[in-house]
Amino acid sequence: MPKKPRKPGRPKLAKGEAKGSIVPVRFSPEDRKRVEAAAKASKQTVSQWVRSILLATIGG
């Protein structure tokens, strides 16, 4: 019996090794520009900046 071909893409991570969940958030165009500017000023990506601000706010 021939082997099945491998699926393209990255292999699935083991259970419990995933980075986490995604939380969609909407910003107005003006707010998004402000968030992007703040992230750039702190030399972080927007995701890193938002995460750091949220965790600092909730004491994480």
DSSP file (Angstrom, degrees, kcal/mol; ACC not computed):
  #  RESIDUE AA STRUCTURE BP1 BP2  ACC     N-H-->O    O-->H-N    N-H-->O    O-->H-N    TCO  KAPPA ALPHA  PHI   PSI    X-CA   Y-CA   Z-CA
    1    1 A M              0   0    0      0, 0.0     2,-0.0     0, 0.0     0, 0.0   0.000 360.0 360.0 360.0 126.1    0.0    0.0    0.0
    2    2 A P        -     0   0    0      0, 0.0     2,-0.1     0, 0.0     0, 0.0  -0.320 360.0-104.8 -71.2 151.5    1.6    3.3   -1.0
    3    3 A K        -     0   0    0      1,-0.1     3,-0.0    -2,-0.0     0, 0.0  -0.428  35.0-110.9 -71.8 148.2    2.2    6.1    1.5
    4    4 A K        -     0   0    0     -2,-0.1    -1,-0.1     1,-0.1     2,-0.1  -0.574  38.0-107.3 -75.5 141.5   -0.1    9.1    1.6
    5    5 A P        -     0   0    0      0, 0.0     2,-0.1     0, 0.0    -1,-0.1  -0.405  38.5-104.3 -68.3 148.1    1.6   12.3    0.5
    6    6 A R        -     0   0    0      1,-0.1    -3,-0.0    -2,-0.1     0, 0.0  -0.426  34.2-112.5 -71.6 146.2    2.4   14.8    3.2
    7    7 A K        -     0   0    0     -2,-0.1    -1,-0.1     1,-0.1     2,-0.1  -0.501  36.2-108.0 -74.5 147.1    0.1   17.8    3.5
    8    8 A P  S    S+     0   0    0      0, 0.0     2,-0.1     0, 0.0    -1,-0.1  -0.362  76.6  41.1 -72.4 157.3    1.8   21.2    2.6
    9    9 A G  S    S-     0   0    0     -2,-0.1     3,-0.1     2,-0.0    -2,-0.0  -0.384  99.0 -29.8 103.2-179.7    2.5   23.7    5.3
   10   10 A R        -     0   0    0     -2,-0.1     3,-0.1     1,-0.1    -3,-0.0  -0.486  67.7-108.6 -73.6 138.4    3.9   23.6    8.9
   11   11 A P        -     0   0    0      0, 0.0    -1,-0.1     0, 0.0    -2,-0.0  -0.337  44.9 -93.3 -62.9 150.8    3.2   20.4   10.9
   12   12 A K        -     0   0    0      1,-0.1     2,-0.1    -3,-0.1     3,-0.1  -0.337  41.6-114.3 -65.3 145.9    0.7   20.9   13.7
   13   13 A L        -     0   0    0      1,-0.1     5,-0.1    -3,-0.1     3,-0.1  -0.467  35.8 -96.8 -77.5 153.1    2.1   21.8   17.1
   14   14 A A    >   -     0   0    0      1,-0.2     3,-2.2    -2,-0.1     4,-0.3  -0.288  57.4 -76.7 -65.2 156.5    1.7   19.3   20.0
   15   15 A K  T 3  S+     0   0    0      1,-0.3    -1,-0.2     2,-0.1    -3,-0.0  -0.309 121.0  18.9 -58.0 131.8   -1.2   19.9   22.3
   16   16 A G  T 3  S+     0   0    0     -3,-0.1    -1,-0.3     1,-0.0    -2,-0.1   0.386 102.4  91.9  88.9  -3.3   -0.4   22.8   24.7
   17   17 A E    <   +     0   0    0     -3,-2.2    -2,-0.1     3,-0.0    -3,-0.1   0.438  53.1 116.6-102.2  -1.0    2.4   24.3   22.5
   18   18 A A  S    S-     0   0    0     -4,-0.3     3,-0.1     1,-0.1    -6,-0.0  -0.321  73.6-120.7 -66.1 152.1    0.3   26.7   20.5
   19   19 A K        -     0   0    0      1,-0.2     2,-0.3     0, 0.0    -1,-0.1   0.869  61.1 -93.9 -62.8 -38.6    1.1   30.4   21.0
   20   20 A G        -     0   0    0      2,-0.0     2,-0.2     0, 0.0    -1,-0.2  -0.957  50.5 -49.3 149.9-168.3   -2.4   31.3   22.2
   21   21 A S        -     0   0    0     -2,-0.3     2,-0.4    -3,-0.1     0, 0.0  -0.660  45.5-121.1-102.3 159.1   -5.6   32.6   21.0
   22   22 A I        -     0   0    0     -2,-0.2    -2,-0.0     2,-0.0    -1,-0.0  -0.821  17.8-161.0 -99.5 134.0   -6.3   35.6   18.7
   23   23 A V        -     0   0    0     -2,-0.4     2,-0.1     2,-0.0    -2,-0.0  -0.933  15.7-141.0-116.6 106.5   -8.6   38.3   20.0
   24   24 A P        -     0   0    0      0, 0.0     2,-0.4     0, 0.0    -2,-0.0  -0.445  23.5-178.6 -68.7 137.5   -9.9   40.5   17.2
   25   25 A V        -     0   0    0     -2,-0.1     2,-0.4     2,-0.0    -2,-0.0  -0.997  15.9-144.6-136.8 139.6  -10.1   44.2   18.0
   26   26 A R        -     0   0    0     -2,-0.4     2,-0.4     6,-0.0     0, 0.0  -0.881  15.4-174.2-107.6 138.2  -11.4   47.1   15.8
   27   27 A F        -     0   0    0     -2,-0.4    -2,-0.0     4,-0.0     0, 0.0  -0.949  28.3-115.7-123.9 147.5   -9.9   50.6   15.8
   28   28 A S     >  -     0   0    0     -2,-0.4     4,-2.8     1,-0.1     5,-0.2  -0.409  40.5-104.5 -68.4 159.7  -11.0   53.7   14.0
   29   29 A P  H  > S+     0   0    0      0, 0.0     4,-1.9     0, 0.0     5,-0.1   0.885 123.0  49.4 -56.0 -38.7   -8.5   54.9   11.4
   30   30 A E  H  > S+     0   0    0      2,-0.2     4,-1.9     1,-0.2     5,-0.1   0.925 112.2  46.7 -66.8 -44.6   -7.4   57.7   13.8
   31   31 A D  H  > S+     0   0    0      1,-0.2     4,-2.7     2,-0.2     5,-0.2   0.888 109.8  54.4 -65.3 -38.9   -6.9   55.3   16.7
   32   32 A R  H  X S+     0   0    0     -4,-2.8     4,-2.9     1,-0.2    -1,-0.2   0.915 107.0  50.6 -62.4 -41.6   -5.0   52.8   14.6
   33   33 A K  H  X S+     0   0    0     -4,-1.9     4,-2.3    -5,-0.2    -1,-0.2   0.907 111.6  48.6 -61.0 -41.3   -2.6   55.5   13.5
   34   34 A R  H  X S+     0   0    0     -4,-1.9     4,-2.3     2,-0.2    -2,-0.2   0.907 112.4  47.8 -65.7 -41.6   -2.0   56.5   17.2
   35   35 A V  H  X S+     0   0    0     -4,-2.7     4,-2.5     2,-0.2    -2,-0.2   0.931 112.6  48.8 -64.4 -45.7   -1.5   52.9   18.2
   36   36 A E  H  X S+     0   0    0     -4,-2.9     4,-2.5     1,-0.2    -2,-0.2   0.896 111.8  49.6 -61.5 -40.0    0.9   52.2   15.3
   37   37 A A  H  X S+     0   0    0     -4,-2.3     4,-2.5    -5,-0.2    -1,-0.2   0.907 111.5  48.4 -65.6 -41.8    2.9   55.4   16.2
   38   38 A A  H  X S+     0   0    0     -4,-2.3     4,-1.5     2,-0.2    -2,-0.2   0.899 112.6  48.8 -65.5 -40.4    3.1   54.4   19.9
   39   39 A A  H  <>S+     0   0    0     -4,-2.5     5,-2.7     2,-0.2    -2,-0.2   0.924 112.5  47.8 -64.4 -44.4    4.3   50.9   18.9
   40   40 A K  H ><5S+     0   0    0     -4,-2.5     3,-1.5     1,-0.2    -2,-0.2   0.901 108.7  54.4 -63.6 -41.0    6.9   52.3   16.6
   41   41 A A  H 3<5S+     0   0    0     -4,-2.5    -1,-0.2     1,-0.3    -2,-0.2   0.824 111.5  44.8 -62.7 -31.7    8.1   54.8   19.2
   42   42 A S  T 3<5S-     0   0    0     -4,-1.5    -1,-0.3    -3,-0.2    -2,-0.2   0.316 114.8-118.4 -94.5   8.5    8.6   51.9   21.7
   43   43 A K  T < 5S+     0   0    0     -3,-1.5     2,-0.3     1,-0.2    -3,-0.2   0.892  74.3 120.7  55.5  45.4   10.3   49.8   18.9
   44   44 A Q      < -     0   0    0     -5,-2.7    -1,-0.2    -6,-0.1    -2,-0.1  -0.888  68.2-105.2-128.9 161.1    7.6   47.1   19.2
   45   45 A T     >  -     0   0    0     -2,-0.3     4,-2.6     1,-0.1     5,-0.2  -0.410  40.7-106.4 -74.2 165.2    5.2   45.6   16.8
   46   46 A V  H  > S+     0   0    0      1,-0.2     4,-2.9     2,-0.2     5,-0.3   0.922 122.4  51.0 -59.9 -43.0    1.6   46.6   17.2
   47   47 A S  H  > S+     0   0    0      1,-0.2     4,-2.6     2,-0.2    -1,-0.2   0.927 111.1  47.1 -60.6 -45.8    0.8   43.2   18.7
   48   48 A Q  H  > S+     0   0    0      2,-0.2     4,-2.6     1,-0.2    -1,-0.2   0.920 114.3  47.6 -62.0 -43.3    3.6   43.4   21.2
   49   49 A W  H  X S+     0   0    0     -4,-2.6     4,-2.5     2,-0.2     5,-0.2   0.945 113.2  46.3 -64.6 -49.0    2.7   46.9   22.2
   50   50 A V  H  X S+     0   0    0     -4,-2.9     4,-2.6     1,-0.2     5,-0.2   0.928 114.1  49.4 -59.8 -45.3   -1.0   46.2   22.6
   51   51 A R  H  X S+     0   0    0     -4,-2.6     4,-2.7    -5,-0.3     5,-0.2   0.926 111.6  48.2 -60.6 -45.7   -0.2   43.0   24.6
   52   52 A S  H  X S+     0   0    0     -4,-2.6     4,-2.2    -5,-0.2    -1,-0.2   0.899 113.3  47.3 -64.4 -40.6    2.2   44.9   26.9
   53   53 A I  H  X S+     0   0    0     -4,-2.5     4,-2.0     2,-0.2    -1,-0.2   0.929 114.3  46.8 -66.3 -44.5   -0.2   47.7   27.6
   54   54 A L  H  X S+     0   0    0     -4,-2.6     4,-2.0    -5,-0.2    -2,-0.2   0.931 114.0  46.7 -64.0 -45.1   -3.1   45.3   28.3
   55   55 A L  H  X>S+     0   0    0     -4,-2.7     5,-4.2    -5,-0.2     4,-0.7   0.883 111.8  51.1 -67.1 -36.8   -1.1   43.1   30.5
   56   56 A A  H  <5S+     0   0    0     -4,-2.2     3,-0.3    -5,-0.2    -1,-0.2   0.881 110.3  51.3 -63.8 -36.9    0.3   46.1   32.4
   57   57 A T  H  <5S+     0   0    0     -4,-2.0    -2,-0.2     1,-0.2    -1,-0.2   0.879 115.9  38.5 -68.8 -38.9   -3.2   47.4   32.9
   58   58 A I  H  <5S-     0   0    0     -4,-2.0    -1,-0.2    -5,-0.1    -2,-0.2   0.431 118.0-107.4 -94.2   1.9   -4.6   44.1   34.3
   59   59 A G  T  <5       0   0    0     -4,-0.7    -3,-0.2    -3,-0.3    -4,-0.1   0.852 360.0 360.0  80.3  35.1   -1.5   43.4   36.3
   60   60 A G      <       0   0    0     -5,-4.2    -4,-0.2    -6,-0.2    -5,-0.1   0.443 360.0 360.0 -97.7 360.0   -0.1   40.6   34.2
